[in-house]
Amino acid sequence: MTLSILWFVLIAVLWTVYLIVEGFDFGVGMLLPFVAKGDRERTQTVRTIGPHWDGNEVWLLTAGGATFAAFPEWYATMFSGMYLALFLVLVCLIVRVVALEWRSKIATEQWRRTWDWIHVASAWLVPLLLGVAFANFVQGMMIEVVDQRSGMVVDPTAVASSLATATHQLTGGFFSLLTPYTVLGGAVLVSVCLAHGSQFLALKTEGEVRERANAIAAPATIGATALAVVWMMWGQFAFTTNVLGWFPLVVAALAVIVSTVLSQQTLRHEGRSFAASCVAIAATVAWVFAAMAPAVQKSSINPAYSLTIDQASSTHATLTVMTVVAACLVPVVAAYVAWSYWVFRSRVGPGDVDTRTGLPLGRIRLGENFLAG
């Protein structure tokens, strides 16, 4: 049980890192039409995340892989019940990768502008979908325990004795995931990424892009703070009885207040405001997992149908091997990530941008490909 709790916490940490580092990536994409005027400034804006965005996605893969290995029934219940929603997330992430990779392949402004708009659309959609998913973990989903032999729903009083032949299943369908609370959760993550990305751009750019990012950061942080406070207080009072959830909730509230204050023009401090935003995201993820515990997936039909940490966990031997491997490899990965951010810590200015990249349009021959020559 101790190792199960440890891996529940470690998965929360992986999601925390992902939402911090990918959160500002999404924010940068969301802000492209607002902070960048013209091709050169759009390229300058995209270059701020150029060395990091693909590495940041490793944390999502690691979180998914750790969930699969440490809590296989959680993984199975989540991916089968939320298949369409997670498929949409995957499609948006693939489209975003293509947009970032292909924007510099053809040396025309129209080509880059087209892929930039595709990048913008995917950057708005992914946080929205992920926010709805996290809100469902807090609220609970229409999960029941179904006997695999008879196909019948198990009586709530007989769940413990039937788990050998029964599994947890989401029976509500896709639209059961959409409620006022979960839609608000999507709006919260969108607003948080928008504010986080504006603070990152203010920290990483020079010139007009920096000024526009700073101008957006102040109101965006206020808006994100208001939405997050409403969402978290609603969740704490309506969907959880875990008093430990108050601690990360208070930390998140204080952090967003500090970030809001430091993003205002009169007290502006870009580095500290961004750091406070990172703390706020970390505390919010901690609150989500505290609101879930001791379940990994809560049932909104009956608490007896909730999938608990112990029920979803792998064997002790599996968790032991995973812990040893993680203890050896995670420090190496963390050191490499820290080193990469240190190497690329400088601001990106208009003079650092070269838009004369890619294949000239006139060299492209219709009907030809690299195999045919």
N, C-alpha and C positions, 0 to 999 in steps of 0.2 A: 504493500500500500504506500510505503514511503517513496519508493521509486516512481510509482504512478503519479503521485502528487508532484514530485520533482519534475517529471516530464510534462505535466500539465502547466507548470510554471515556465518551463523552458520553451514550450510552444507559444505561450504568451509573450515571452521575450523575443522570439523570432518574429512574431507579428508586430511587435513594437518597433523593432529595427526596420522592418519592411515599410511600415506606414510612415516612419520618420523620413527615411531616405527616398522612398518612392513617392511620398506625399509631396515633397517639394518638386519632384520630377513632374508629377501630374499638374501641380500648380503652375509650373513654367509653361506647360502646354496649354493650360486653360487661359493663361494671360497673354499668349502670343498676339492676338488681335488688339490688345489694349495697351501694351507697353512698347510694341515694336511698330514703327511707322516706316515701311519700306523694306526692301529685300535685305539690305545690309544689316539693319537692326534686328530683323527676324533671325538672320544667321547668327548674329551676336548673342541673341537670347538663347537659341538652341545650343550654342557652343558651351554655355554654362553647365549644361548637364551632359555634354558629349562624352567626357571621360568616365562617367559614372552610371548612366541610366541602365545599361545592360547588366553591369555587375550588381546593381541594386535589386534586380529581379531574382537573383540567386536566393535572396532571403525568402521570397515567396515559395520558390521550389523547395527550399529546405523546410519551411513550415509545413507544406503539404506532405513532404516525404516523412517528416518526423511524426505527423499525425497518423499517416498510414502504418508506420512501423510500431509506434507506441500505443495507439488506440485504434486498432483496425475496425472495430464496430462503429466507432464515431465516424471514421472516414467513410465507411460503407453507407451508413444512414444519411450522412450529410450529402454525399455525392449522388446517391440515388434519389433522394427526396428533393434536392436543389439542383438537379441536373441541368435544366434549361437555363437557370440563372447563372450557374457556373460556366456553362457553355458560352453564354453571352459575354461573360468576363474574359474568357479565353480568346474569343474572337476579337474583342476590342484590344486586348493586349497584343495579339498577333498583328492587327492592323497598325497599331502604334509602332511596333518594331519596324514594319515595312516602311512606314512614313518617315521614320528617323533615318533608316539606312538608305533609302532610295532618293531622298531629297537632293543629295549632292551628286547623283549619278549622271544627270543631264545638265549641261551648262546653259540653262535658260531660266529666267526669273519666273515664267509661267509654270514651269515644271515644279520649281521649289514652292511656289505659292500654293499649288494644288495639294501637294503632300503636307504642307504646313496646316492647311485647313482640315485635312483628314486627321492629322495629329491632334488638332484642337478638339475635334468631335470625340475621339477616343479618350482623350484626357479628361473630358467632362463625364463620360459615361462610366468609366471604371470605378471612380470613387463613389458615384451614385449607387451602383450595384453592390459594391462592397459594404457601403454604409447600411443598405437594406439588409444585407446578410448578417452583419454584426448586431443590428437591432433585433433580428429574429432570435439570435442566441440569447439576448437579454429577455425579450418578451416571452419566448417559448413558441414552439410550433405544434401543429396538429399531429403529434406523434402518438402512436398506439403500439402495443405489443401484440404481434400476430403469430399464432401457432402455425408453423410451417407444414404440419401434417394435415390439419383440418382447414387451414385458411381462415379460422375464426379469430376474432379479437379476444384476447385473454382478459378475464375478469381482473380488475385492479388489485383485488385482494390476493390473487394467485400468481402475481408476476414473478416473485422471488423463486417459486417452485417450478416455474414453467420455462425459465430461460435456457434450459438445455435443448429445448426443441422450438423455441420461439425467438423472434428477432424484433427489434424496434424498427418501425416503418413510419415515414411521413405519409399520411393518408389524405391530407387536405388539398394536394395539387399546387400548381404554381401560384395561382392567384391568392391562395391562403397566406402566402408570404407577404402580401401587400396589405398593410393596415396603416391607419394614421400614424402610429408610433414608428413603424419601420420606414415609411416614406420620409418622416422627419429625420430618422437616422441617416438616410441617404443624403438629405439636404445638409445635415450637420457635417458629414465627411467631405462633401463637396466644398462647403464654406471653409472648413479647416484647411483643406489642401490649397484653396485659393489664397488664404491668408499666409499659409506656410510658404507657398511658392513666391508670393510677393516679397516676403522678408528675405528669402534666399536670393532672389534677383537683386534686391537692394544691397545685399552683402557681396554679390559676385560680379556686379557690372559697374561700368563707368558711363558717364555722359547722360544723354537724354533718357536712356532706358532705366538707369538707376533712379533718376528723378521721378519718372512715371511710376516705377515700382514702389518707391517710398510714398507717393501720393495715394496709391491704391492700398498699401499695407495698413494705414491707419483705419479707414472705414471698414476694410475687409476683416480686420482683427476684431473690431467691435461687433460686427455682424456674426462672425463665427462664435464669439463669446456668448452672445445672447442666445443663439440657437442651441449651443452645446449645453448651457446651463439648464434650459428648459427640458431638453432631451434627457439629460442625466438625472435631474430631479424627478422627472416623470417616471423614469425607469426605477430609481431607487425606492420611491414610495409605492409604485403600482406592481412591480414585477419581481422584487427580491426582498427577502427578509434577512439577508446577510448583513449584519451590522459592520463587518469588516470593510464593506464597500464604501462606507463613509470616509475612510482615510484617503484612498486614491481620489475620491470625488472632491474632497477639500483641497488636496494637492493640485488637482487639475484646475479647480476654480482659481486658486491663488496664482498658478502659473499663467493662465490666460489673462488674468488681470494685469500681471506684470508685463506680459508681452504686449497687451493693449496700450498700457501707459508708455512703454519704451518705444512704441511705434509711432506715437504722436509727434508732430513736428517740433514742439517746444522741448521735449525730453528725448529726442530720437537717439537711439543707440542700436544700430543694426545688428551687431553681433549678439548682444545680450537679449534683444527682442527675439531673435531666431533661436537662441538657446532656451529661452523660456517657452517658446512654442514647442520645441522638442520635448521638454519636460511635460507640458500639457498633454501632448499626444501619448507619451508613455504612461502617464497617470490614467488617461481615459481608457487605454487598452487594459490596464490593470483593473480598472473598475468593471469593465465588461466581463473579464474572467472571474472577478469576485462575485458579480451578479449571477453568473452561471453556476458556480460551485454550490454544492458538491456534484453537480451534473455537468456533463459536457454538452448535452443537448436537453433542454427542458421541454416538457410537454405542456401545452396550454389546455389539453383536454382533461388530464388528471395527473397530479404530481407523481403518482405511482408509475406512470408510463415514462417518466424521465429517464434518460440514459445516464447513469452515474459514471464517475471516474473509474471506480472499481469494476463495474460491469463491462466497460469499453476497453479496459487495459489489456495489453499483451501479457505474456507470461513473465515471471520474475527473471528467468534466464535471458530472455530477449531484451528486457529493459536494462539488465546489468551490462550486456555487451554494448548496447547503444550508449550507455553512460560512459563507459571506458573510451569508446571511439570519439564521442563528443568532447570529452575532457582532453583528448590528444589533438583533435583537429580544429575545434572552434577557436582556441587562442591563436592558431596560425592564420585562420581566415580573418579574424578580427584585426590582427596586426597588419595583414596585407591591406585590408580596407582602410584602416587608419593611415597607413603609409600613402596609399593612392590619393586620399583626400588632402594630405599634407603636400604632396608633390604638385597637385593641381589647385592649390589654394589661392592663387593670384586672381585678381579681377580680370574680366574680359572687357576690353574697350573696343570702340569702333575701329581703331587702327589694327586690331588683332584679327580682323575678319578678311578673308579672301573669298569672294563670290565667283571667282574664275576657276571653278572646279567642275569636274565631270566631263563627259563626252560631248563634243560639239554636236548640235542637233543635225547639222548637215552631213555628219559622218554616219548617221543611222540609215541603214538601207532596209526598206520595207520588204518583208518576205525572207530576209536573211537571218541567220542565227549563228552562234559561235561554233556549232557543230558543222554546219554547212560551209563555213568560211566566207 
